[in-house]
Amino acid sequence: MRHGRVAKKFGRSKAHREELMASLVSHLILRSRIRTTLPKAKQARRDAEKMVTLARKGTLAARRLAAARLRSPPAVAHLFDKVVPAFAGRNGGYTRVIKTVQRRGDNAEMALLEWVASVPPAIAPPPPRAAAAKTADLPDEKKAVATGKA
C-alpha cells in the first residue's frame, strides 16, 4: 500500500527518477517554462518549490544542497541570482501548471510548468518549428518530394 507516499514512480528506478526530476527542475530554472506531461509537471512543481524555498536561505549550505539536487551549476547560479530575487515578497506558490492539449502520439495529458513571477530565462527559447524551415535548405527537386508535389 502507498500510505503516506506522495511521489509517483513513473515506471523508473529511483536513480532514473531522481535524474528526471533534477533535469526538469533545472530546465525550468534555466528556461522559465517547460512543457511536459501533467503528472511529471505536478511532481516537478513540488521539487521546484522546495528548491526556491531552500535557495531563499542564501547560505553556502543551501547552495551546496541545491547543487547536489539539481546537478547543474548554471541552474544553481541562475536560481540564486535571478529566480530568488523575483520571489522576494512571496511565501510559496512560486510555480503554476497550465494544462494544454493532449499529446498526439499517445494521448497523454500535457502541461506547461512556469514561474508565477516574471523570471528572465537564462537560455533563449528555441525558435518554433515549421515545415518550411525543414525544406528551406533542400534543392528544388528534393523540395517537391519532401512536400509531396512530385
N, C-alpha and C positions, 0 to 999 in steps of 0.2 A: 504494500500500500504506500501511497505517496503522502502520508500525513506530514504536514509542515514543509513540504517541498514546493518551492515556487518556480524554480528554473526548469525550462524544458530541456530535453536531451538532444533533440533534433537528429536522432539516429546516428550520433557520432560518439567517439570516445571522449574522455574527459579532456585530454590534451588537444584534440582537434576542436572541441567545443570552445575551449579557452582561447585558442588561436583565432577562431572565427569571431568571437566577441571582441577580442583585442583589435582585430583588423577592422571590424565595423565601427567601433568607437573611435579608433584612430582616424579613419576616413571621415567620420562625422566631424571630428575636431578640425581636420585639415580642410575639408570642403564645405562645411557648414550645412550640408544637406546630403542625404544618401537615399537611394531607392533600393528597397529590399522587400522580402516577404513580410507579411504582417506579424507572424509570431517572432521572427528574428528582430524586427523593429521594436517590438514590445520588450524583448529581453535586452536589446542593446540600449534602449532608453533607460532601463534600470541601472545598467553599468555606467552609462554616460552621466547620469545624475550623481552617482556615487563619486565619479572622477571629479566633477566640478566641486562637490562638497569637500572632497579631500584637498583639492587644489586651492580652495579658499583659505585654508590654513596658512599657505605660503611658506611653510618651513622646509628645511632641507630634507627632513624625514618624509614629508608629504611628497616632495618632488621625487625622491627615490622610490617610494611606493608606487607613484604614478608611472614612473619609468619601468618598473618591474611588471606592472599590469598591462601597460599599453605596448611595450616593446618597440617603440618608435620615438627616437629622440626629437625629430621635428614636431611630432604631435604633442609631446610633453612641453616643449618650449612654447608652442602656439597656445596650448591650454593655459599655461601660467601667465603668458604675456598678453594675450588678446581675449580669450574666452572669459576668464575670471573677472577682469575689469568690466566686461559688458553686463555681468550679473551682480554688480556690487551691492545694490539695494534689494536684492531678491532672495527670499528664503525658500528655495526649492522650486520645482516646476520649471526647469530650465529648457526642456525639450517638448516637442509636440509630435504626434503621429497622425498623419493625414492619409486616410485610405484612398487608394487610386483604383484604376481599372484592374481587372484580373488578368494575369499573365496568359498570353495566347497559347503557349505550348501545353501547359498542364493545368490551366485554370486556377492557379494559386492566387490567393489574395495578396495584392501588392500594396505597399505603403511608402510614404515619404517620411523620413525622420529628419527633423530640423530643429535648430535652436529657436527659442521663443524671441529672444532679443536679436538684433541685427549684429552678427559677428562677421567680420570680413574673412573670406576664405583665404587660406594660405596657398592653396593650389587653385588655379583658374579652372572653371568647369570646362569639360571638353565641348567642342562645337557640336551642334546637332547633326545627326547622321541623315543623309539624304541619298536617294538613288542617283541623282545627277552627279554627286561627288564621287561615287564609285566608278562611273563610266567616263568621267572627265578626262582621265589620263589615257584612255584607250584609243587606238586608231579607229578611223571611221568604220572599217569592216567589222571590227570586233564590237563597236558600239551597237551596231544593228543587231548582232547576235545576242548581246547582253540585254538589250531592251525588248527583244522578241520581234523585231521588224525585219527579219532576214528573209 
